[in-house]
Amino acid sequence: MPSCRSFFAAGAVNGVMFVTDGHDANKNTLSTAWKYDIWADEWTELPGMNEERDECAGIVVGSEFWVVSGYATQAEGRFMKSAESFRLGTGD
């Protein structure tokens, strides 16, 4: 990954891994998203998520990558009851 993060959401399909959210080395919650092409050994930044989420979960369902729950930096430990997604082909 271009920068370090932990407690992020991840999912993979067809040789491409998706990583989003989590927190950085200073424990600031992130909303950035990346994809990693294992065949090209290349990271590409995707449009960021609408909400920053730490300790969230990710799953690929069909042609979408879903990120669920998590919490923002100022709400540590108070998990959201929401989810958001983007289409794998378009990044929208």
URGI-V513992 format. One record per residue. RES is the residue in three letters. SS is DSSP state (H for helix, E for strand, - for the rest). OMEGA is omega as a letter, one per 20 degrees, with the letter a starting at -180 (999 if undefined). Layout:
RES/SS/OMEGA  RES/SS/OMEGA
//
This chain:
MET/-/r  PRO/-/r  SER/-/a  CYS/-/r  ARG/-/r  SER/E/a  PHE/-/a  PHE/-/r  ALA/E/r  ALA/E/r  GLY/E/a  ALA/E/r  VAL/E/r  ASN/-/r  GLY/-/r  VAL/E/r  MET/E/r  PHE/E/a  VAL/E/r  THR/E/r  ASP/-/a  GLY/-/r  HIS/E/a  ASP/-/a  ALA/-/r  ASN/-/r  LYS/-/r  ASN/-/a  THR/E/a  LEU/-/r  SER/-/a  THR/-/a  ALA/E/a  TRP/E/r  LYS/E/a  TYR/E/r  ASP/E/a  ILE/-/a  TRP/-/r  ALA/-/a  ASP/-/a  GLU/E/r  TRP/E/r  THR/E/r  GLU/E/r  LEU/E/r  PRO/-/a  GLY/-/r  MET/-/a  ASN/-/a  GLU/-/r  GLU/-/a  ARG/-/r  ASP/E/a  GLU/-/r  CYS/-/r  ALA/E/r  GLY/E/r  ILE/E/r  VAL/E/r  VAL/E/a  GLY/-/a  SER/-/r  GLU/E/r  PHE/E/a  TRP/E/r  VAL/E/a  VAL/E/r  SER/-/a  GLY/-/r  TYR/E/r  ALA/-/a  THR/H/a  GLN/H/a  ALA/H/a  GLU/-/r  GLY/-/r  ARG/-/a  PHE/-/r  MET/-/r  LYS/-/a  SER/-/r  ALA/E/r  GLU/E/a  SER/E/r  PHE/E/a  ARG/E/a  LEU/-/a  GLY/-/a  THR/-/a  GLY/-/r  ASP/-/999
//
